[in-house]
């Protein structure tokens, strides 16, 4: 509002409103609100919160919401990526408006959140059952017995096992092991005839 007095005569509402707005809400601030409207994104806001802010800023950018289709399109552009495709499909219906579109996007968001929550609970429950079953199997005496019986076969080359677990030979027709007799010639224990003092080889027991 300049300092020159207004000309005589009544001042209509439009002239007064323009002068009032130009004085208390300068052009640069109005343009900043338009930019804020254009760049408005949902982010961490809910669909309802995003819609309220969209409506509040839209009055500074009336040319962007001049008709219902433009209003819905600009609203959807600010939604999260996972909702835009669903809302674009809903805009095809002729009876769709901004209010119905907001309700539709809210329902889609809630449905997906519930579905994700059920999937997480199901996965957690499955992991818990698997872990519990594994612990029960390991605590089972039969399982431990089978594992302990398989340990020697897992380490066939262990010297400690061969020393601490000798495998004596069994006699024919008997179920209990028979110790090797002590030889009177060499003082060692063996089954075959002793060849000590003979020219036979110890391996094949033949002469030469």
C-alpha positions in Angstrom: 0.0 0.0 0.0 1.6 3.3 -1.1 1.5 6.5 0.9 -0.8 8.3 -1.6 -4.3 8.8 -0.3 -7.0 6.9 -2.2 -9.2 8.9 -4.5 -12.4 10.1 -3.2 -15.4 7.8 -3.4 -16.2 4.3 -1.9 -13.7 1.5 -2.0 -15.0 -1.9 -3.0 -14.1 -5.1 -1.3 -11.7 -6.4 -4.0 -9.6 -3.3 -4.0 -9.4 -3.3 -0.2 -8.6 -7.1 -0.1 -5.8 -6.7 -2.6 -4.3 -3.8 -0.8 -4.6 -5.6 2.5 -3.0 -8.8 1.2 -0.2 -7.0 -0.5 0.7 -5.2 2.7 0.5 -8.1 5.2 1.3 -11.0 2.8 3.9 -9.9 0.3 4.3 -11.5 -3.1 7.6 -13.3 -2.3 5.9 -15.1 0.6 3.0 -16.1 -1.5 5.3 -17.5 -4.1 7.2 -19.5 -1.4 3.9 -21.1 -0.4 3.3 -22.1 -4.0 6.7 -23.7 -4.2 6.0 -25.5 -0.9 2.7 -26.8 -2.4 4.4 -28.1 -5.5 7.1 -29.9 -3.6 4.8 -31.3 -0.9 5.5 -35.0 -0.2 3.8 -37.4 2.2 7.1 -38.6 3.8 6.4 -39.8 7.3 2.9 -38.3 7.5 -0.2 -40.4 7.3 -2.6 -40.0 4.3 -5.0 -37.8 6.4 -2.2 -35.5 7.6 -0.9 -35.2 4.0 -4.3 -34.3 2.8 -4.8 -31.6 5.4 -1.5 -30.0 4.5 -2.3 -30.3 0.8 -5.7 -28.5 1.3 -4.0 -25.8 3.4 -1.4 -25.0 0.8 -3.7 -25.4 -2.2 -5.3 -22.0 -1.6 -2.0 -20.4 -2.5 -1.9 -22.3 -5.8 -5.4 -22.2 -7.1 -4.3 -22.7 -10.7 -2.9 -26.1 -9.8 -6.3 -27.3 -8.4 -8.6 -25.5 -10.8 -10.5 -28.6 -11.6 -11.1 -31.9 -9.7 -8.8 -34.0 -12.0 -5.9 -31.6 -11.5 -6.6 -31.6 -7.8 -6.5 -35.4 -7.5 -3.5 -35.7 -9.8 -1.4 -33.2 -7.7 -2.5 -34.9 -4.5 -1.5 -38.4 -5.7 1.9 -37.0 -6.9 2.8 -36.2 -3.3 1.9 -39.7 -1.9 4.4 -42.4 -1.2 5.4 -44.6 -4.2 3.6 -47.6 -2.9 0.3 -45.8 -3.0 0.6 -43.9 -6.3 -0.1 -46.8 -8.6 -3.3 -47.8 -6.6 -4.6 -44.2 -6.6 -3.9 -43.7 -10.3 -6.0 -46.7 -11.0 -8.8 -45.4 -8.8 -8.8 -42.1 -10.6 -10.1 -43.8 -13.7 -13.6 -44.1 -12.3 -15.8 -41.2 -13.3 -17.4 -40.8 -9.9 -14.1 -40.4 -8.2 -13.3 -37.2 -6.3 -10.7 -36.0 -3.9 -12.6 -37.0 -0.8 -13.2 -40.6 -2.1 -9.6 -40.8 -3.3 -8.3 -39.9 0.2 -10.5 -42.6 1.8 -9.3 -45.1 -0.8 -5.7 -44.4 -0.3 -6.1 -44.7 3.5 -7.8 -48.1 3.1 -4.9 -49.3 0.8 -2.3 -48.1 3.3 -4.0 -49.8 6.3 -4.6 -53.1 4.4 -0.9 -53.3 3.4 0.2 -52.5 6.9 -2.0 -55.3 8.4 -0.8 -57.7 5.7 2.9 -56.9 6.5 2.2 -57.3 10.2 0.7 -60.7 9.7 3.6 -61.8 7.6 6.1 -60.7 10.2 4.2 -62.5 13.0 4.0 -65.6 10.9 7.7 -65.6 10.1 8.5 -65.0 13.8 6.2 -67.8 14.9 7.8 -70.2 12.4 11.3 -69.3 13.5 10.3 -69.9 17.1 8.9 -73.3 16.4 11.9 -74.3 14.4 14.3 -73.3 17.1 12.2 -75.0 19.8 12.1 -78.2 17.8 15.9 -78.1 17.2 16.5 -77.7 21.0 14.1 -80.5 21.8 15.9 -82.8 19.4 19.3 -82.0 20.8 18.0 -82.6 24.4 16.5 -85.9 23.4 18.6 -88.8 24.9 18.1 -90.9 21.8 19.5 -88.2 19.6 22.5 -87.7 21.9 23.1 -91.5 21.9 23.1 -91.7 18.2 25.4 -88.8 17.9 27.8 -90.3 20.5 27.8 -93.6 18.6 28.8 -91.8 15.4 31.7 -89.8 16.9 34.3 -92.5 16.2 33.3 -92.7 12.6 33.5 -88.9 12.3 37.2 -89.0 13.4 38.6 -92.3 12.1 42.2 -91.1 12.1 42.2 -90.0 15.7 45.2 -91.6 17.5 43.5 -90.9 20.9 40.5 -92.9 19.9 42.5 -95.9 18.7 44.5 -96.0 22.0 41.5 -95.5 24.3 39.2 -97.8 22.3 41.1 -101.0 21.3 39.2 -103.4 19.2 40.2 -106.9 20.2 39.6 -109.8 17.8 36.9 -112.3 18.6 37.3 -116.0 18.4 35.3 -118.1 16.0 31.9 -119.2 17.3 32.2 -117.0 20.3 30.7 -113.7 21.2 33.3 -112.5 23.6 36.9 -111.4 22.6 39.8 -113.8 23.2 43.1 -112.4 24.3 46.2 -113.3 22.3 48.3 -116.0 24.0 51.8 -115.1 25.2 54.5 -116.8 23.0 57.1 -118.8 24.9 59.9 -118.0 22.3 59.6 -114.3 21.8 57.5 -113.3 24.9 55.0 -111.4 22.6 51.3 -112.1 22.2 50.2 -113.6 18.8 48.0 -116.4 17.4 50.2 -117.9 14.7 53.2 -120.2 15.4 56.3 -118.2 16.3 59.1 -118.1 13.7 61.7 -116.6 16.0 65.1 -118.3 15.2 64.0 -119.5 11.8 64.9 -118.1 8.4 61.4 -117.3 7.5 60.2 -113.8 6.8 57.9 -112.3 9.4 55.4 -111.1 6.8 54.8 -114.1 4.6 56.3 -116.8 7.0 58.1 -118.4 4.1 61.8 -119.3 3.7 63.8 -117.0 1.4 
